Amino acid sequence: MSNKTLNIKQIQAIIIFTFGILLYANTWSFDFASDDIMIVTDNKFTKGGIEGIYKIFSTDAFAGFLGEGKELLSGGRYRPLSQLIFNIEYSIFGLSPTLWHIQNTIFFAMAMVLVYLTLLKLFRTTNVQWHSLAFVATIIATSHPLNTEVVANIKSFDLILSLIFSFLALLFSLKYYDNQRSKYLWIVFISLFLGTLSKETSLTFLGIIPLSLLFFRYYQKKEFLSIFGTLSLSIIAYFALRLSLIGMPKSVDVTELLNNPFLEASTGEKYATILYTWWHYLELYIFPNNLTHDYYPYTIGLVNWNNTVVISTLAIFISMTIWSLWKLYTTIFRNQHSNYIAFGWLFFILVFSISSNLFVSIGAFMNERFIFIADIGLAIILAYLILYATKRDSQPKFISLAIAFPLIGLFSLTTITRNYAWQDDYTLFTTDVIVSANSAKCNVSAGGKSYEKAKETNNKFTKDSLLQNAENYLKKGINIYSKYTQAYLLLGNVYFEKQEYTKSFAYYMESVEKGGTKDSKTNILALGKKTHQDKTYKLSNSILKYYTNNFGFNSEAQYFIADNYLNLNKQDSAIIVLNNLIVQDSTYAEAYNKLGEIYGRYKNNLQASEYYLIKGYEIAPSNASICENLGVLNGIRGNLKQSIFFFEKAVKNSDKPSKQLLQNLSNTYKQLENNTKVD
C-alpha cells in the first residue's frame, strides 16, 4: 500500500472523528434527561461505590432504581458494563453531566472511526479514495439524526460501547480470517463478551460476523468454524455469567400499558402495528424529520391488516430478505461478486431483529435508538446507491461526493438542531409532545416538568402559564389513557399549587383508586395539613379522614383532625380523637399539649390541664408550645417563678418567639416587681 493511500486513510479517519465531535459538541453543556434517572442519577448501585459494583453485576439493569426483584419488562435487562463505568466515574467526579456528555461524544466519534476501518477491511479496500464506499457510508452513518437519542442521552452509553466491541469483534475476525493468527481469536472472544455485557444488541453479531465472512471472503472451513466457535463460546460465557449471577430471565406478565404497548391490541393488531413501525423506521431513515424520544401509546395508533402500509411493508421485507439471501447463495456457491445492497439489508434486519418487537417485547412501539448499529446497514445501501448512480468512466470521481454532500449536510444540520431538545427533561418533553401528541407518557411527562418549573419561578404570570400548560398536558394524558395513576397525582399537585384544594383532593383520590402510589399518601396528608393551615377546617377533616380510612392510623393526621374539631367549636370531639391518639401513640407530645389547652381554656379544668401538660413536658421538655402553656397555667395559679421559668424556656426553644409569649413573660416579671428584666 502506497504512502499516499495511507495518508488518505489516516486523513479520512481524522475527518470522521472530528466530524463526530463537532456534531455533538453542543450537548456538552446539557443536563441529565429522560432515562438517565434510571441508570445514573437515581440509581443506588451506580452511586453505591464498591458495594454497588457487585450489585450491578448481580441484579437486573434497573434494580438500582426500581428495587431488587422488580422488573419492568419480561426477560429483564442485563447491561452491567456501562453502569460499572458510571459507578467508577461517579465515585471520582460525582454527578457530572458535562463529563458524561463529553464521554458519549468522544466514544461515538471513536466508534465511527472503527466502523470506517472495519468496512475498509471488510470490503478489501486496498486503493483508499475519497469516494470509497467505506468512507461515504461511515460519513452518512455518523451524520444521521436518528443517532441523536443515543449520543445526546447519557444512559445510551451502553449502545455506543456495544457498537465499539461488536465491530472490534468483526474487525479481528477478519484479521484472523486473513492471517490465521490465533491471538486475534482471543480479541474476538473478549470483544464480543464485553459487547454483550454492554447491551444485548451485540448478541446479533453471532450472525453478523459469519454473514460478513460469507459475503466478502472465500469460504475456508477451518477458519470459518474457528471464528464461529469463538463467537459461540463468547456468547455462552455471557449467558453463563448472567445466569450464575441473576438466574434465569423471568417471564413477567406486564399489565401496564406504558410498558406493554400492545396490551389493548388483538393479536392481529399487534403484528400489523409492529410491521407499521418497521415502515416508520425506514421512512425516518430517509426523511428524518419530526423526531421524538417517545413512541409510547398512542404516538402510533394500532392498525389492522387492512392497512396498505402494513401490507406494503410486509412485501418489502419479505422480498428484500429473499432476494438478499439469494445473493448470499450466489456469492457462496456461484462465485458471483458480493452484493453490497444485499449485505446491507441482511445486516440491518439481523441487528434490528432483537429490538423489532417481533421476538422480544421492548416496552414501546418503537424508539429511534433501537436501530442504532442496525442503521449502518442502511448507510451502506444508501452510500452504494449514490456511488453506483455515478459510476461512469465519463464522470469525474468526485461527482459522487457532490451528490452525497447536500444529503450529509442536511443530516448534520438536523442532528445539531435536534440535539437541543435533549438539554433537560423540560425541554425534551415539551418539545417532543408536539410530535408525540397522542402519547400518554409524553403528555404526562411534559405536564410533570411544567409543574416542576412553575414551582421554581416567582413570576406570577410565568407561574400561572406553566401551571395551565401542565394542567392541559396532564388532562390530555388521562384522555389517552384513563388508568394513568401518575397523571392523576400530578394533576392533584397542579391544583394544590393553584390553591384549588377541592380539585386537588379529587385528583389525589382518583390516583389512589387507580392503584395509588407512595406519593399519593404523602400528598394527601400534606393537603390535609395545608387546608388546616388555611382554616378550611371541614375540607381538612374530610381529607384527613379519607387518609386515615385508606392508609391507616397516623398520629399527625389524628392531631390535625382534633385541631380542626376544636376550631369548629367541637371540643368534645377533639378530646375523643386526642385520647384515642395517645392510646395509639403514647409518645406524641403535641396531643397532650392540645388536651392541656382544651381543658384549661375551654373546660376551665386546671387540674386536668396541668396533668396533660406535664405529661407532654416529660416527653418533650424542649417543646416551646408546651412550655408556653405551662407558663400560662402557672401564671393563672400565681406560681410566678415557675411561670417565668417556663416562659423563658419557651423563648429559648422558639425560632421566632411570638409577641404574645414575650408580652406574657414581661407581664409576669412586672408582677414580681422585677423591673430590671422588663425590656
Summary of the structure (lengths in Angstrom):
residues: 679
radius of gyration: 33.8
end to end distance: 97.8
largest distance: 118.6
contacts: 2297
relative contact order: 0.06
helix: 73%
strand: 0%
